[in-house]
């Protein structure tokens, strides 16, 4: 009987251990599925080239945009990072001075697990921003972004500013001064897009830059809602100029109704990805009653969408107490400046996805 009892106890213990093993296996599979889903969402972004490398320096996955930088290379899972770095430098994927190739390769092999940012020229005269971003589980994101337009705008602005005020007199001089101000604004916007560490910080700095450049009295930013009935949600980020303040109460009222589905001004900007300029808020029929009431102290506004890979992710809105007529050129400049927020949004989203995947791995 004692033997039978012991045998029964062993069987119960084995069943319990098998149940625990099955539970752990199921949890691990669920965690892997979530991580795979997040990785797929990250790689689906085609605005930048993205590649994921494991702790041993081998390729885990990459998106089609990344493959476009290496059209003659088959980027298979397991490819060694060292091989790609050597190919990049020696086959002129990037223009690395011949005398610096060895040092460049050595440096890049050494900082795979570090957060780095650099820009390089390509043989077809593009500028590529290259970022490495390590994750908590030892993997590294390698991100290639074409920043040619932003780089050239910044260079043009620097040239104009360095040239001083040597333009001819009268109207030509005035036009040259205005052009220099436009380029200076774009240069500052590009700097924000390149260096900002968070979307909210970038939005605050960009609102200040464009408001001071364009004479806007205030500005704010909204994020596109991931789900739910309201298309936009307030970030709470504001810039208010010193010339004419906008009270905290007024700002709160504007924030509170930014998701009003009956308001066709913000809805159009979010849905069509096209800027919307309103010269006379009081009489424009596209505003909802709630929005018109919240904006009663203002006369004009311009709403500029921010898009990543064709999808609106945010809207910047600028306000004036004066009547400001639509200006196609200035609207275009505002759109180019606001587009720098897309770069910051994309980087921050990639970091969040990578961090979430690391958290899932740690829990499993």
Secondary structure as the mmCIF struct_conf table of DSSP 4:
data_model
#
loop_
_struct_conf.conf_type_id
_struct_conf.id
_struct_conf.beg_label_comp_id
_struct_conf.beg_label_asym_id
_struct_conf.beg_label_seq_id
_struct_conf.end_label_comp_id
_struct_conf.end_label_asym_id
_struct_conf.end_label_seq_id
HELX_RH_AL_P HELX_RH_AL_P1 UNK A 2 UNK A 43
TURN_TY1_P TURN_TY1_P1 UNK A 44 UNK A 44
BEND BEND1 UNK A 47 UNK A 48
STRN STRN1 UNK A 49 UNK A 53
TURN_TY1_P TURN_TY1_P2 UNK A 55 UNK A 56
BEND BEND2 UNK A 57 UNK A 57
STRN STRN2 UNK A 58 UNK A 58
STRN STRN3 UNK A 59 UNK A 62
HELX_RH_AL_P HELX_RH_AL_P2 UNK A 64 UNK A 67
HELX_RH_3T_P HELX_RH_3T_P1 UNK A 68 UNK A 70
TURN_TY1_P TURN_TY1_P3 UNK A 71 UNK A 72
BEND BEND3 UNK A 73 UNK A 73
TURN_TY1_P TURN_TY1_P4 UNK A 77 UNK A 78
STRN STRN4 UNK A 80 UNK A 80
HELX_RH_AL_P HELX_RH_AL_P3 UNK A 81 UNK A 90
TURN_TY1_P TURN_TY1_P5 UNK A 91 UNK A 92
BEND BEND4 UNK A 93 UNK A 94
HELX_RH_3T_P HELX_RH_3T_P2 UNK A 98 UNK A 100
HELX_RH_AL_P HELX_RH_AL_P4 UNK A 101 UNK A 110
TURN_TY1_P TURN_TY1_P6 UNK A 111 UNK A 113
BEND BEND5 UNK A 114 UNK A 114
STRN STRN5 UNK A 116 UNK A 121
TURN_TY1_P TURN_TY1_P7 UNK A 123 UNK A 124
BEND BEND6 UNK A 125 UNK A 125
STRN STRN6 UNK A 127 UNK A 134
TURN_TY1_P TURN_TY1_P8 UNK A 136 UNK A 137
BEND BEND7 UNK A 138 UNK A 138
STRN STRN7 UNK A 140 UNK A 146
HELX_RH_AL_P HELX_RH_AL_P5 UNK A 148 UNK A 162
TURN_TY1_P TURN_TY1_P9 UNK A 163 UNK A 163
BEND BEND8 UNK A 165 UNK A 165
BEND BEND9 UNK A 167 UNK A 167
BEND BEND10 UNK A 169 UNK A 169
HELX_RH_AL_P HELX_RH_AL_P6 UNK A 170 UNK A 195
BEND BEND11 UNK A 197 UNK A 198
HELX_RH_AL_P HELX_RH_AL_P7 UNK A 199 UNK A 214
TURN_TY1_P TURN_TY1_P10 UNK A 215 UNK A 215
BEND BEND12 UNK A 217 UNK A 217
STRN STRN8 UNK A 218 UNK A 224
BEND BEND13 UNK A 226 UNK A 229
BEND BEND14 UNK A 231 UNK A 231
STRN STRN9 UNK A 232 UNK A 240
BEND BEND15 UNK A 242 UNK A 244
HELX_RH_AL_P HELX_RH_AL_P8 UNK A 248 UNK A 256
TURN_TY1_P TURN_TY1_P11 UNK A 257 UNK A 259
TURN_TY1_P TURN_TY1_P12 UNK A 261 UNK A 262
HELX_RH_AL_P HELX_RH_AL_P9 UNK A 264 UNK A 272
STRN STRN10 UNK A 276 UNK A 278
BEND BEND16 UNK A 279 UNK A 279
HELX_RH_3T_P HELX_RH_3T_P3 UNK A 281 UNK A 283
TURN_TY1_P TURN_TY1_P13 UNK A 285 UNK A 286
BEND BEND17 UNK A 287 UNK A 287
HELX_RH_AL_P HELX_RH_AL_P10 UNK A 289 UNK A 294
TURN_TY1_P TURN_TY1_P14 UNK A 295 UNK A 297
STRN STRN11 UNK A 300 UNK A 308
TURN_TY1_P TURN_TY1_P15 UNK A 309 UNK A 310
STRN STRN12 UNK A 311 UNK A 320
BEND BEND18 UNK A 321 UNK A 322
HELX_RH_AL_P HELX_RH_AL_P11 UNK A 328 UNK A 338
TURN_TY1_P TURN_TY1_P16 UNK A 339 UNK A 339
HELX_RH_AL_P HELX_RH_AL_P12 UNK A 340 UNK A 363
#
